Amino acid sequence: MNSRAFVADAKGISLLTATCIVIANMVGTGIFTSLGFQVGDLPSGFAIIALWAIGGLCAMCGALSYAELGAALPRSGGEYHFLREIYHPSIGFLAGWVSATVGFAAPVAIAAMPFGIYLAEIFPGTNPLLLGLGVVWITTFVLLWDLRLGSAFQIASTILKVGLIVVIIVGGLSVKGTQPISFLPVKGDGGLIVSAPFAISLYWVMYAYSGWNASTYITSELRDPTRNILLSVGVGTLLVALLYVSVNAAFLRTTPVPEMVGKQQVALIAGTHIFGAAGGKVMAAFICLGLISTVSAMMWIGPRVTVAMGEDLGVLAWLARRNLRGIPATAILAQFVIVNIMLLTATFQTVVNYVQFSLTLCSALTVFGVFVLRWRQPTLPRPYRVWGYPLTPLIFLAISGWMLWHLLANASTRGPSLLGLATIALGLVIYFLSPKTAPVRP
């Protein structure tokens, strides 16, 4: 493979870059923060590892299902494009509306928040909010400047992030002094796995896994998309699942559970136990660099959905404009504004609770679309068919449905979930009140 395969060029985005985008979208805030919100209700090593393994299985089933849709309906836009073609333009618009307003802007804000917190641990006295705003501003400038530069930056920062997690895993599994926790099933674990706290904890896990569908948002920009969508989402999701299960085992093996309960900085806390106080700060620095990759990936992918909406809906046509380099500058700047508003007005947990129900619902509708499209268009060319059909998409739908039910049933998550539904309803109103134009395909 020559050096041009490592960056986006006139021939499109390479498989390596696409896989890095998938990994970067997944590996980010969730793995460095969410364990603290799980260990309080699930005091079992086996239950925690099962939680992350089930999340990985769900993500893989979703990724394989999306790969079939991406190969059969090759156009950028992700859920927006899929739901538009499978169900109705209004359903596609709702998915695009969620992505454009919160689906990508919220994860950028959620990554920028702990970036500021971790960096403030290294440089005491600095303002975490200003640090978070700074990383968003700088990353946006990089992506607006040059797609080639953005691609190279994405690959380098993603490799760094994966390398950091591998170091944590090796260090955590090498420590001699361990916590009294078992990763083998014990009495009561079966009840924990089917409990409401397990289902609620799963939504934190699925947030950590979110991004497994990232390359379907840039289908039109990929080289050989019918092949590379499957490889990028499949390889990326499998690798991340292995990393997630292993790094959580390392955290639990080395760090007292009471120190992690309710804390965002679980990686810093665990890093101090694994590498010592100085080593923990060094690790915090690398986590900050890794979170830059997450911010970059989300700022790269999200505007592509907004562009697809602008191509199809006249009132949003201004969002489809590209600069002379072919970069969707207007859409990037629109998302940039939303991210800044979130950073200035919301908290970490509020943003996660708000966005997760809507994103899970859109993903479930998309995976169900595999069945609908096969029924409605059985002769449609499908360069790739999901492995294990119909079991694979059914596993994803079963886990997602169970999680959605508990998000609405649980008092602590019901309010933010209903607010997410209200955001979707607002998008529906906007769609039907907006003048339509004939679709403009790129």
C-alpha positions in Angstrom: 0.0 0.0 0.0 1.5 3.4 -1.0 1.4 6.5 1.1 -1.6 7.9 -0.8 -3.8 5.2 0.7 -3.4 6.7 4.1 -5.2 10.0 3.3 -8.3 11.3 1.5 -7.4 12.2 -2.0 -9.2 12.7 -5.3 -10.1 9.0 -5.4 -11.9 9.2 -2.1 -11.4 8.3 1.5 -9.3 5.2 2.0 -10.3 2.0 4.0 -7.7 2.9 6.6 -9.1 6.4 7.1 -12.6 5.1 7.2 -11.7 2.4 9.8 -9.9 5.1 11.9 -13.0 7.3 11.7 -15.2 4.4 13.0 -12.7 3.6 15.8 -12.3 7.3 16.7 -16.1 7.8 16.8 -16.4 4.8 19.2 -13.3 5.2 21.4 -13.7 8.4 23.3 -15.6 9.8 26.2 -17.6 6.7 27.0 -14.7 4.4 27.8 -12.9 7.0 29.9 -16.0 8.1 31.9 -18.9 5.6 31.9 -17.7 2.9 34.3 -18.2 5.3 37.2 -21.9 5.3 36.5 -22.2 1.5 36.3 -20.3 0.1 39.3 -22.6 1.6 41.9 -25.7 -0.5 40.7 -23.7 -3.5 39.4 -21.3 -4.6 42.2 -20.0 -7.6 40.2 -17.0 -8.0 38.0 -18.8 -10.6 35.9 -21.9 -8.4 35.4 -19.7 -5.4 34.3 -17.8 -7.5 31.8 -21.0 -9.1 30.6 -22.4 -5.6 30.1 -19.6 -4.5 27.9 -19.6 -7.8 26.0 -23.3 -7.5 25.3 -22.8 -4.0 24.2 -20.1 -5.1 21.8 -22.4 -7.9 20.4 -25.2 -5.4 19.9 -22.9 -2.9 18.1 -21.5 -5.6 15.8 -25.0 -6.8 14.9 -25.9 -3.2 14.1 -22.7 -2.6 12.1 -23.3 -5.7 9.9 -26.9 -4.6 9.3 -25.9 -1.1 8.4 -23.2 -2.5 6.0 -26.0 -4.2 3.9 -27.9 -1.0 3.7 -24.8 1.0 2.9 -23.9 -1.3 0.0 -27.5 -1.4 -1.3 -28.1 2.3 -1.0 -24.7 3.9 -1.5 -24.9 7.6 -0.6 -23.6 9.7 2.3 -26.0 10.5 5.1 -26.3 7.5 7.3 -29.7 7.1 9.0 -31.0 10.2 7.2 -30.5 8.6 3.8 -31.5 5.0 4.8 -34.7 6.0 6.5 -35.6 8.4 3.7 -35.3 5.7 1.1 -36.8 2.8 3.1 -39.8 4.5 4.8 -40.6 8.1 3.8 -38.7 11.4 3.3 -40.2 12.7 6.6 -38.7 9.8 8.6 -35.3 10.4 7.1 -35.6 14.0 7.9 -36.3 13.2 11.5 -33.1 11.1 11.7 -31.2 13.9 10.0 -32.7 16.4 12.3 -31.6 14.5 15.4 -28.1 14.1 13.9 -27.9 17.8 12.9 -29.1 19.2 16.2 -27.8 16.8 18.9 -26.6 13.5 17.4 -23.1 14.7 16.6 -22.9 18.1 18.4 -23.7 16.4 21.7 -20.8 13.9 21.5 -18.4 16.7 20.5 -19.5 18.6 23.6 -19.4 15.4 25.8 -15.8 14.8 24.6 -14.7 18.4 25.1 -16.0 18.5 28.7 -13.8 15.7 30.1 -10.9 17.0 27.8 -11.0 20.2 29.8 -11.3 18.3 33.1 -8.4 16.0 32.4 -6.2 18.8 31.1 -7.0 20.9 34.2 -5.7 18.0 36.3 -2.3 18.4 34.5 -2.3 22.2 34.7 -4.0 23.2 37.9 -5.6 26.6 37.9 -6.7 26.4 34.3 -10.4 26.7 33.4 -11.9 23.4 32.1 -14.6 25.1 30.2 -12.2 27.3 28.3 -10.0 24.3 27.6 -13.0 22.4 26.2 -14.0 25.4 24.0 -10.4 25.7 22.8 -10.1 22.1 21.5 -13.4 22.5 19.6 -12.2 25.8 18.0 -8.8 24.4 17.0 -10.2 21.1 15.6 -12.8 23.0 13.6 -10.1 25.2 12.1 -8.1 22.1 11.1 -11.1 20.5 9.3 -12.0 23.7 7.5 -8.5 24.2 6.3 -7.8 21.0 4.4 -9.5 17.6 4.1 -6.1 15.9 3.5 -4.7 17.4 6.7 -7.9 16.4 8.6 -7.5 12.8 7.3 -3.9 12.5 8.4 -4.7 14.0 11.8 -7.5 11.5 12.2 -5.3 8.5 11.5 -2.4 9.7 13.8 -4.7 10.6 16.7 -6.7 7.4 16.5 -3.5 5.3 16.5 -2.4 7.2 19.6 -5.7 6.6 21.3 -5.7 2.9 20.6 -2.1 2.7 21.8 -3.0 4.4 25.0 -5.7 1.9 25.8 -3.4 -1.0 25.0 -0.8 0.5 27.5 -3.6 0.7 30.1 -4.6 -2.9 29.5 -1.1 -4.3 29.7 -0.3 -2.2 32.8 -3.5 -3.0 34.5 -3.2 -6.8 33.9 0.4 -6.7 35.0 -0.1 -5.1 38.4 0.5 -7.6 41.2 -1.8 -6.1 43.9 -5.4 -6.6 42.8 -8.8 -5.8 44.1 -11.1 -8.5 45.6 -13.3 -8.8 42.5 -14.2 -11.9 40.4 -14.8 -12.0 36.7 -16.4 -15.4 36.9 -20.1 -15.7 37.6 -21.3 -16.0 41.2 -24.7 -16.4 42.8 -26.9 -13.4 42.0 -25.2 -12.4 38.8 -28.0 -13.9 36.7 -30.5 -11.7 38.4 -28.3 -8.6 37.9 -28.0 -9.2 34.1 -31.8 -9.2 33.7 -32.4 -6.3 36.1 -33.4 -2.7 35.4 -30.0 -1.3 36.6 -28.3 -3.5 34.0 -30.6 -2.2 31.2 -30.0 1.4 32.4 -26.2 0.8 32.6 -26.4 -0.6 29.1 -27.3 2.8 27.7 -24.0 4.2 29.0 -22.3 1.3 27.3 -24.1 1.8 24.0 -23.1 5.4 24.2 -19.5 4.3 24.5 -20.0 2.1 21.5 -21.8 4.7 19.4 -19.9 5.4 16.2 -19.9 1.9 14.9 -21.9 3.2 11.9 -19.6 6.2 11.2 -18.4 5.2 7.8 -22.0 5.0 6.4 -22.2 8.8 6.8 -19.5 9.3 4.2 -20.4 6.6 1.8 -20.2 8.9 -1.2 -16.6 9.9 -0.3 -15.3 6.3 0.2 -13.2 4.4 -2.3 -15.1 1.2 -3.3 -17.9 1.8 -0.8 -19.6 -1.6 -1.3 -16.5 -3.3 0.1 -15.1 -0.7 2.4 -18.2 0.0 4.4 -18.4 -3.6 5.6 -14.7 -3.8 6.3 -14.5 -0.5 8.1 -17.5 -1.0 10.4 -16.8 -4.7 11.0 -13.1 -4.4 11.8 -13.5 -1.2 13.7 -16.3 -2.5 15.9 -14.6 -5.9 16.6 -11.3 -4.2 17.6 -13.1 -1.7 19.9 -15.2 -4.4 21.6 -12.0 -6.3 22.5 -10.4 -3.1 23.8 -13.4 -2.1 25.9 -13.8 -5.5 27.6 -10.1 -5.7 28.4 -9.7 -2.1 29.6 -12.7 -2.4 32.0 -11.2 -5.6 33.4 -8.0 -3.6 34.0 -9.8 -0.8 35.7 -11.8 -3.2 38.0 -8.7 -5.3 38.7 -6.6 -2.4 40.0 -9.0 0.2 41.4 -11.3 0.1 44.5 -14.9 0.4 43.3 -15.9 3.0 45.9 -13.3 5.4 44.4 -15.0 5.2 40.9 -18.7 5.3 41.8 -20.3 8.4 40.2 -17.0 9.8 38.9 -16.3 10.9 35.4 -12.5 10.7 35.7 -12.4 6.9 36.2 -9.5 6.6 33.7 -7.4 9.1 35.7 -8.3 7.4 39.0 -7.4 3.9 37.7 -4.3 5.3 36.0 -3.0 6.5 39.3 -3.4 3.0 40.8 -1.8 1.4 37.8 1.1 3.8 37.1 1.4 6.0 40.3 0.6 9.7 40.7 3.0 10.9 38.1 2.1 8.1 35.6 -1.5 8.9 36.1 -0.9 12.5 35.0 1.0 11.4 31.9 -1.9 9.1 31.1 -4.3 12.0 31.5 -2.3 13.9 28.9 -2.6 11.0 26.4 -6.3 10.7 27.2 -6.7 14.4 26.3 -4.9 13.8 22.9 -7.3 10.8 22.4 -10.3 12.9 23.0 -9.1 15.3 20.4 -9.5 12.5 17.9 -13.1 12.0 19.1 -13.9 15.7 18.6 -12.3 15.7 15.2 -14.2 12.6 14.0 -17.6 13.9 15.1 -16.9 17.3 13.6 -16.0 15.6 10.4 -18.9 13.2 10.1 -21.8 15.2 11.4 -21.8 18.0 8.7 -22.0 15.3 6.0 -25.5 14.5 7.3 -26.5 18.1 7.3 -25.2 18.5 3.7 -27.4 15.5 2.6 -30.4 17.2 4.2 -29.6 20.5 2.4 -29.5 18.7 -0.9 -33.0 17.3 -0.4 -34.9 20.1 1.4 -35.0 23.6 -0.1 -35.2 25.5 3.2 -31.9 23.9 4.2 -30.1 24.3 0.9 -27.6 26.7 2.3 -26.2 23.9 4.5 -25.2 22.0 1.4 -22.7 24.6 0.2 -19.1 23.6 -0.1 -16.0 25.7 -0.3 -13.4 25.6 -3.2 -11.7 22.6 -1.5 -15.0 20.6 -1.5 -15.3 20.9 2.3 -18.9 21.5 3.6 -17.8 24.6 5.5 -21.3 26.0 6.2 -22.5 22.7 7.8 -19.3 22.4 9.9 -19.8 26.0 11.2 -23.4 25.3 12.0 -22.5 22.3 14.1 -19.7 24.3 15.6 -22.2 26.9 16.9 -24.5 24.2 18.4 -21.5 22.6 20.2 -20.5 25.9 21.7 -24.0 26.5 23.0 -24.0 23.0 24.7 -20.7 23.6 26.3 -21.8 26.9 27.7 -25.3 25.7 29.0 -25.3 22.0 29.8 -23.6 19.4 32.0 -22.1 16.1 31.0 -24.7 13.7 32.4 -27.6 15.9 31.1 -26.3 15.8 27.5 -25.8 12.0 27.6 -29.3 11.4 29.0 -30.9 13.7 26.5 -29.3 12.3 23.4 -29.2 8.5 24.0 -32.9 7.6 23.6 -33.2 9.5 20.3 -30.0 7.9 18.8 -31.0 4.4 19.9 -34.5 4.8 18.4 -33.1 6.0 15.1 -30.6 3.1 15.0 -33.4 0.6 15.7 -35.6 1.9 13.0 -32.6 1.7 10.6 -31.8 -1.9 11.4 -35.5 -2.8 11.1 -35.2 -1.3 7.7 -33.2 -4.3 6.6 -36.3 -6.4 6.8 -38.5 -3.7 5.2 -36.2 -3.2 2.3 -35.9 -6.9 1.6 -39.7 -7.2 1.6 -40.3 -4.1 -0.5 -37.4 -4.4 -3.0 -36.4 -8.1 -3.1 -34.6 -7.6 -6.5 -32.5 -4.6 -5.4 -28.8 -5.3 -5.9 -27.2 -6.1 -2.6 -23.4 -6.4 -3.0 -23.3 -7.5 0.7 -26.0 -9.3 2.7 -25.9 -9.3 6.5 -24.3 -12.4 7.9 -26.6 -14.5 10.1 -29.8 -12.9 8.7 -32.4 -12.7 10.3 -30.8 -13.5 13.7 -28.2 -10.7 13.5 -30.6 -7.7 13.1 -33.1 -9.4 15.5 -30.4 -9.5 18.3 -29.8 -5.8 17.8 -33.5 -4.9 17.8 -34.1 -7.1 20.9 -31.3 -5.4 22.9 -32.3 -1.9 21.7 -36.0 -2.4 22.5 -35.2 -3.7 26.0 -33.0 -0.7 26.6 -35.6 1.8 25.2 -38.3 0.4 27.4 -36.2 0.8 30.6 -35.1 4.3 29.6 -38.8 5.3 29.6 -39.8 3.2 32.6 -37.0 4.5 34.9 -37.7 7.8 36.6 -34.1 9.0 36.4 -34.0 8.7 32.6 -37.7 9.2 31.6 -37.5 13.0 31.5 -34.5 13.3 29.3 -35.9 10.6 27.0 -39.2 12.3 26.6 -37.3 15.6 25.9 -35.5 13.7 23.1 -38.9 12.6 21.7 -40.1 16.2 21.9 -37.0 17.2 19.8 -38.0 14.6 17.2 -41.6 15.9 17.2 -40.3 19.4 16.6 -38.3 18.2 13.6 -41.5 16.6 12.2 -43.3 19.9 12.5 -40.5 21.8 10.7 -40.5 19.2 7.9 -44.2 19.5 7.1 -44.1 23.3 7.4 -41.1 23.7 5.1 -41.4 24.0 1.3 -39.9 21.0 -0.5 -37.8 21.0 -3.6 -36.9 18.2 -5.9 -34.0 16.2 -4.6 -30.6 17.4 -5.7 -28.2 14.5 -5.8 -24.5 15.0 -5.7 
